Each structure stands twice: as structure tokens, then as C-alpha cells.
């Protein structure tokens, strides 16, 4: 009976150790990088575990902020009509 208790003690100690390592690994690989990303103001892409930087479209296109959008007239946005013959 004495050896069974000792074996159970080591088994539960091993399970406890594995759980502690698992929790630490989860925090090291997921929680802490996400917290650093949020503190920097980035966008956390959890599927790829990456921290992205959010850029406004004006930065990428070098378009001024006060310029209205292009093609806002609904008549210009319509495609060619089937009833009109092509010239």
C-alpha cells in the first residue's frame, strides 16, 4: 500500500507540474503578446498571433482628408443598360 500512495503522489505532482507549465506557456505565447499589442495601440490578429498596425486609407493613398469620395453619384455608378444599344 505504501508504494501505491507514493506512486499516486508522484502522478499528481506530475499532473500539477504539467498544468503549471501549460498555464505559463498560454500566458507567454498568447496573453502577454496580446497585452503588449493592445498597449501599443495595434490590432491583435489572434488567428496568426500577430500584432498589426492600423493605417488610415489616406496614409496609403496620399489622399488629403478634406477631398470628397470619388463616384458618389448613383447615376454614374450604374452599369450599361441592356435596353440601350452599344455604339
Secondary structure, 3 states (H helix, E strand, C coil): CHHHHHHHHHHHHHHHHHHHHHHHHHHHHHHHHHHHHHHHCCEEECCCCEEECCCCHHHHHCCCCCCCCCCCCHHHHCCCCCCCCCC
